[in-house]
Structure formats: C-alpha cells, structure tokens
Amino acid sequence: MEDQTNFKSQVDIQQELNSEEYKHEWNRLIDMRKSITYCLSFCYMNSARDGISGEQNFFLRILDDIIQSIASIEMLAKEGIMNTCRRELRYLIELSIKSCLIVNKNPKKSFEQQIAEYEKLLSSSNINPINTLGFSYFDKVQQEDFKTEVKRLYGYLSKYTHASAHQIQERLASAMNGRTIGFEGISELKVLNKDVEKVLSIVVVMIFHSVAQYVVGDFLVEPNGKTVDWYFNKSKFINIIDESFDYKHERQVKLAELKEERFKRITF
C-alpha cells in the first residue's frame, strides 16, 4: 500500500513538472539569470573603459565567481536540489557585501593588495560589516530598510547552510509528500524564485554602489529616457536607484509617466 501511494504521488508530481504553470516559473528563473548576467557584464565592460577599474575594482574582478554561482543555481534547480541553491544564494549575499566594502575602502590598490589586506574579512562568514557601508542612492531610512532586509534574508538562508532542525524537518515533511530530489513541484520552485529574486536584487544594489555613477545611469536609462526593460525593475530598492537618475535631460518630459510605471511594477 505504501509503495502504491508513493508511486501515485510521483506520477502526480511528474504531471505538475510538465504543467504550464511550472514552465512559467522555470522561465522566470531563466529570465532572472539572463537579466543579472546582462547587468553584471554591462557594468564590467562600461567600467573597464577607464583602463583602471577592470584591474583594481574588487567587485568586477570577482564577477566570474558570482556568475558561476548564479549559473549553478539554475542547474541545481533543474534537478530539484533546492536547499543547495539556497546555500549558493547565501554565498552571493556574503560575497557581494565584502566586495562592495573593499571597493569603497581601497579603490586604488591592486587586486592582489586588496586580497592580502582583507584576508580576514574574506575568510569570515560574518556580514556585520554591512553596517559600516553607506549606500549613496538611498536616504537614511531607506539604507536601514535595505540593511535590515539583507540581514533578515541572510539569517533565513543560513538555516540551509548549516545543519539545522528547520532544514531537516522541512526535508522530511517534503519526503512524506513524495517531494524527493527531482520531484519538487510548482510551489517549491515558486518559493525558490522568491528567494532568488531578492538575493539577486541585493547583488545588483551592491554592484551599483561599487561602480561609477555614470555606469549605473547608462545601464538603467535608455536613450529615450525610459528605464531598461529587465526583470529587476520589480525591486523597490532598484526603483529607488532608477529614480535618482530622473535629473537626466531625456527624462524631463516623462517624469510623471516614469513615476507611475515604477509604482505599478514593484512586486518585491
């Protein structure tokens, strides 16, 4: 009887994995991966034109590590290995905070000098140094909101990085419902996507505070004044950054329209 129940559960889940709703969530994950990869690549190429940032900007020098983690999340999610995805997400928060801090403290030192000077910081999993960072695109209240969100999310993801009762109980409950590796369904992917969008938006905020203002403006503002069409337009924090470029000449005739569009598209 038990084997028949498990077989029925797996058949139902297989139908779920082939459903349009699941495909929609999967395409959402791909859209996020493409959007952030495009953003990170743009920031690197536009910054490197000055002949210095490509070598000395710590954040730009570790983009390969960030992109590798982002790519691995997609591959792991495809196999239904959700908790390992969350460990990669935690790593992305940690690495982006450290990178932003190093850029803002020692922008003129070589990459090798920065690694040597911040060896202790880089080896620690403590993200409290975020408290010392100033985020120039945000006012004081927005800065505190952002830092609180980052620390809350990091704490949540830590439940999946270290052995914890939460992680074990969650896995056992999923297994009881036939949700073993490779058989996670729509709800599991939806929850993962919510985690991914929040973490990747944090990475974007961090790199925007690690490159020149003109780089961020060039990325966000289209020649006609509109905001670039990409997934992370939905983030409230990235919309705040976008709003800071409303001084641009090409936006002056459509400020009301831009404000309305920002209000409508924010979902997280």
Buried (B, 14 or more C-beta within 10 A) or exposed (E): EEEEEBEEBBEEBEEBBEEEEBEEBBEBBEBBBEBBBBBBEBBBEBBBEEEEBBEBBBBBBBBEEBBEBBEBBBEBBEEBBBBBBBBBBBBBBBBBBBBBBBBBBBBEBEBEEBBEBBEEBBEEEEBEBBEEBEBEBBEEEBBEBBBEBBBEBBEBBBBBBEEEEEBEEBBEEBEEEBBBBEBBBBEBBBBBBEBBBBBBBBBBBBBBBBBBEEBBBBBBBEEEBBBBEBBBBBBBBBBBBBBBBBEEEEBEEBEEEBEEBBEEEBEE
